[in-house]
Amino acid sequence: MKRIFTPTAVVTLFMSMLLSSCSYLDDIWDETPIDSPDKISFTQENLFPEGVEYDKQMNRFLVSSITQGSIGVVQQNGSYMEWINEPDIPSTIGIHIDQPRKRLLVAVSDNGASVKSSEATINSLAGLAAYDLRTGERIFYTRMDALLPDAPHFANDVAVDNKGNAYVTDSFTGVIYKVDEAGNASIFYQDDALTPAPGAFGLNGIDYDPRGYLIVAKSDDNALLRFPIRNPADYSVIDIPVALNNPDGLYLKNNKELVVVNNANGGENANVITLNSTNMWQSTEVTDVFETGPVFPTTATEYLNGQVYVLYAHLNVLFSGNTQEEFQIVKAE
């Protein structure tokens, strides 16, 4: 018998599906933003997140994990839920939301601190994973370390240009990788002068200026570098009027404002500074400083109305062999 849906039945069915969908989505994220909380604290023992991004479409923070190799969701009320965790991803480090392509890009490494660390990957892994931002389904996982198999590796942070090409820093080898939208990897730039001393971190945070530049933190030199996309060999050191203290994550608010997170290796002098430039990042001036204290801040993201929030990762606790239950995402003002 042919089934006929009346208009009333169609509306009833639609509303039923909508309510069911809303119930499911409520389990994933809170639809109502809390305006500008000073601090969002979340509890997940020994998570040790390194990267953070605010997903404005889903109204949630996403955080990585050095020890779990996961991606987690942090709600504005402080609740935490693991979202992605795959067996071949030892540690998730820097993350970046590629909004035009609805992807989450994740730098993957292994410094030996993960529950999934192995002899095959410790200090020799530099990967980039891409996930569907809505579903969490893996799009690709690329091992850039295969390009330099005899070198030490630590993929640290990732940025993306307006064509969908990702750029990933390697903190143990003086390399910036390029991974196209399909996941094909190449060496964007390599220079032995950028390779740090053994055990030190070199290239770290990275962001992309749409005018054609990559801005990269070099932690061991307390410096910021500007790489022209068309000629990276013509890179230069950005003039900064204050001393940096182990610069880590970078967040480019616009083409004149850059947020720099100085982790100070977990020391008292850790801070978040905002730099302003009017000459294409040849030189800068400081427009704001936010002191964090000894919480090992790692990176920052933009929340509501352009406000910057910084992740307190407490990695000094991890490196000292101790445990940590609570982590914070804090308004940097």
C-alpha positions in Angstrom: 0.0 0.0 0.0 1.3 3.5 -0.9 2.0 5.6 2.1 0.7 9.2 1.9 2.0 12.0 4.2 -0.4 14.8 4.9 1.1 18.3 5.6 0.4 17.9 9.3 2.2 14.6 9.3 5.2 16.0 7.5 5.4 18.9 10.0 5.1 16.4 12.9 7.8 14.2 11.5 10.1 17.2 10.9 9.7 18.5 14.4 10.3 15.1 15.9 13.6 14.8 13.9 14.6 18.3 14.9 14.0 17.6 18.6 15.9 14.4 18.4 18.8 16.1 16.6 18.9 18.9 19.2 19.0 16.3 22.0 22.0 14.7 20.4 23.8 17.9 19.8 23.2 19.1 23.3 25.4 16.2 24.4 28.2 17.6 22.2 28.2 21.3 22.9 26.4 24.0 24.7 24.6 26.2 22.3 24.5 29.3 24.6 27.8 31.2 24.9 28.7 32.6 28.3 29.9 36.1 27.6 33.6 36.6 28.3 34.3 34.4 31.4 37.6 35.4 32.9 38.7 31.8 33.3 37.4 28.4 32.1 38.8 25.6 34.2 38.5 22.0 33.2 39.5 18.8 34.9 41.1 15.9 33.1 43.9 14.3 35.0 47.3 14.5 33.3 45.8 15.6 30.0 48.5 18.2 29.4 47.0 20.0 26.4 49.4 22.0 24.2 47.1 23.5 21.6 43.8 25.2 21.8 41.3 26.6 19.2 37.8 28.1 19.6 35.3 26.6 17.2 32.9 29.4 16.7 30.5 27.4 14.6 30.0 24.7 17.3 30.7 27.1 20.2 33.4 24.9 21.8 37.0 25.0 22.6 39.2 22.2 21.2 42.3 21.1 23.0 45.1 18.7 22.2 47.0 16.3 24.5 50.7 15.5 24.8 50.0 12.5 27.0 46.9 11.0 25.4 47.2 11.9 21.7 43.6 13.1 21.7 41.5 16.0 20.8 39.0 17.0 23.5 36.1 19.4 23.7 35.9 22.0 26.5 32.6 23.7 27.1 32.3 27.2 28.5 31.0 25.7 31.7 34.3 23.8 32.2 33.1 20.3 31.2 35.5 18.2 29.2 34.8 15.4 26.7 37.2 13.4 24.6 36.3 13.7 20.9 39.0 12.1 18.9 41.6 9.5 20.0 43.3 7.2 17.5 45.9 4.5 18.2 48.4 5.7 15.7 48.5 9.3 17.0 50.8 9.3 20.1 50.8 13.1 20.9 48.7 15.9 19.6 50.5 19.3 19.7 49.5 22.4 17.9 46.0 22.5 16.3 44.4 24.9 13.7 40.9 25.2 12.5 40.8 25.6 8.7 37.4 27.3 8.6 36.9 27.6 4.8 37.4 23.9 4.4 35.8 22.9 7.7 38.9 20.9 8.8 40.8 20.6 12.0 44.6 20.3 11.4 46.7 18.6 14.1 50.4 18.5 14.5 51.4 15.0 15.6 54.6 14.1 17.5 56.0 11.8 20.2 58.5 13.1 22.9 58.1 10.0 25.0 55.5 11.4 27.4 52.4 9.7 25.8 50.7 6.6 26.9 51.0 5.6 23.2 54.8 6.4 22.9 56.9 3.8 21.2 60.6 3.2 20.4 59.6 3.6 16.7 58.3 7.1 17.1 59.9 8.8 20.1 61.7 11.9 18.9 61.4 10.8 15.3 57.8 11.6 14.4 56.5 14.6 12.5 53.0 14.1 11.3 49.9 16.1 10.3 46.4 14.8 10.7 43.3 16.4 9.2 39.8 15.8 10.5 36.3 16.8 9.5 35.5 19.7 11.9 31.9 18.6 12.2 32.2 14.8 12.5 35.7 14.2 13.6 36.3 11.8 10.7 39.9 11.5 9.6 40.6 13.1 6.2 44.3 12.2 6.0 47.3 11.5 8.2 50.7 12.4 6.7 54.1 11.5 8.0 56.5 14.3 7.0 59.4 12.7 8.9 59.6 10.3 5.9 61.1 13.2 3.9 64.1 13.3 6.3 64.3 9.8 7.8 67.7 10.2 9.6 66.9 13.4 11.5 65.2 13.9 14.9 61.6 15.2 14.7 59.0 17.0 16.6 56.1 18.5 14.6 55.0 21.4 16.8 52.5 23.8 15.2 50.5 24.3 12.0 49.1 27.2 10.0 47.2 27.2 6.7 47.2 29.6 3.7 44.3 30.8 1.7 44.7 27.9 -0.8 44.5 25.2 1.9 48.2 24.5 2.1 49.3 23.7 5.6 52.7 24.7 7.0 54.1 22.7 9.9 57.2 23.6 12.1 59.7 20.9 13.2 61.2 21.9 16.5 64.1 19.4 16.4 65.2 19.9 12.8 65.3 23.3 11.0 62.5 22.6 8.7 59.1 23.9 7.8 56.9 21.4 5.9 54.2 22.1 3.4 51.2 19.8 3.1 48.7 20.4 0.4 45.0 20.1 0.8 45.1 16.4 -0.3 47.7 15.5 2.3 50.8 15.5 0.0 53.9 16.6 1.9 57.0 18.5 0.8 59.8 20.5 2.4 58.8 24.2 2.2 62.1 25.4 3.7 65.1 23.8 5.4 68.2 25.5 6.8 70.8 24.0 9.2 71.1 27.4 10.8 67.5 26.9 12.1 68.3 23.5 13.7 68.6 23.9 17.5 71.1 22.2 19.8 70.2 18.6 20.7 67.4 18.6 23.2 66.4 22.2 22.6 63.3 23.5 20.8 63.9 25.6 17.7 61.0 26.4 15.4 57.8 26.5 17.3 54.5 28.6 16.8 53.5 29.6 13.3 50.8 31.7 11.7 50.0 32.9 8.2 49.7 36.5 7.1 47.4 36.6 3.9 49.7 39.2 2.4 52.2 36.4 1.8 54.2 35.7 4.9 54.7 33.1 7.5 55.5 34.3 11.0 57.4 31.7 13.1 58.6 31.7 16.7 62.1 30.3 17.3 62.2 29.4 20.9 65.9 28.7 21.5 66.8 32.1 20.0 63.9 34.0 21.6 63.1 35.4 18.2 60.3 35.8 15.6 61.1 35.1 12.0 59.3 36.3 8.8 59.2 34.0 5.8 58.0 35.2 2.5 55.9 32.5 1.0 57.3 33.0 -2.5 61.0 33.1 -1.3 61.4 31.6 2.1 65.2 31.7 1.8 64.8 35.5 2.1 63.6 35.1 5.7 64.4 37.8 8.3 64.3 38.3 12.1 61.5 40.6 13.2 62.6 43.6 15.2 61.0 43.5 18.7 61.6 46.2 21.3 61.4 43.8 24.3 63.1 40.5 25.1 61.0 37.4 24.5 61.1 34.5 27.0 60.8 31.2 25.2 58.2 32.2 22.6 55.7 29.4 21.9 52.3 29.9 20.3 51.5 32.7 17.9 48.1 34.1 17.0 47.7 36.7 14.2 44.7 38.8 15.1 44.9 40.8 11.9 47.6 42.1 9.6 48.9 44.5 12.2 48.4 42.7 15.5 50.3 39.6 16.6 49.8 37.8 19.9 52.9 36.0 21.2 52.8 33.5 24.1 56.0 33.3 26.1 56.0 30.2 28.2 59.3 31.0 30.1 59.8 27.3 30.5 57.2 27.4 33.3 58.8 30.3 35.1 57.4 33.3 36.8 58.1 35.6 33.8 55.7 33.9 31.4 53.4 36.3 29.6 51.3 37.0 26.6 52.3 40.1 24.6 50.6 41.8 21.7 52.8 43.3 19.0 51.8 45.9 16.4 53.5 46.4 13.0 52.9 48.9 10.3 55.7 47.8 8.0 54.8 44.2 7.0 56.5 42.7 10.1 59.9 44.2 9.7 59.6 45.8 13.1 57.0 46.0 15.9 56.0 47.8 19.0 54.4 46.3 22.1 50.8 47.4 22.7 49.8 45.0 25.5 51.3 42.6 28.1 49.4 40.0 30.1 51.3 38.3 32.9 50.4 34.6 33.4 52.7 33.5 36.2 54.3 30.0 36.3 51.6 28.0 34.4 53.5 27.3 31.2 51.1 29.0 28.8 51.5 27.5 25.3 49.2 29.2 22.8 46.2 31.5 22.3 42.9 31.6 20.4 40.2 34.1 19.7 36.9 33.8 21.5 33.9 36.1 21.3 34.2 39.7 20.0 37.9 39.3 19.2 38.9 38.5 22.8 42.1 36.5 23.2 42.2 33.5 25.5 45.4 31.6 26.5 45.9 28.0 27.4 47.6 27.3 30.7 49.2 23.9 29.9 51.3 23.3 33.1 53.9 21.5 31.0 56.5 22.3 33.7 54.5 19.8 35.9 54.7 17.2 33.2 58.4 17.7 32.7 59.1 17.4 36.4 57.3 14.0 36.5 54.4 15.2 38.6 50.6 15.1 38.0 48.1 17.8 37.2 44.3 17.5 37.4 43.1 21.0 36.3 43.9 23.1 33.3 42.7 26.6 32.3 41.7 28.7 29.3 42.0 32.3 30.5 41.1 35.7 29.1 44.4 37.5 28.3 43.6 41.0 29.5 
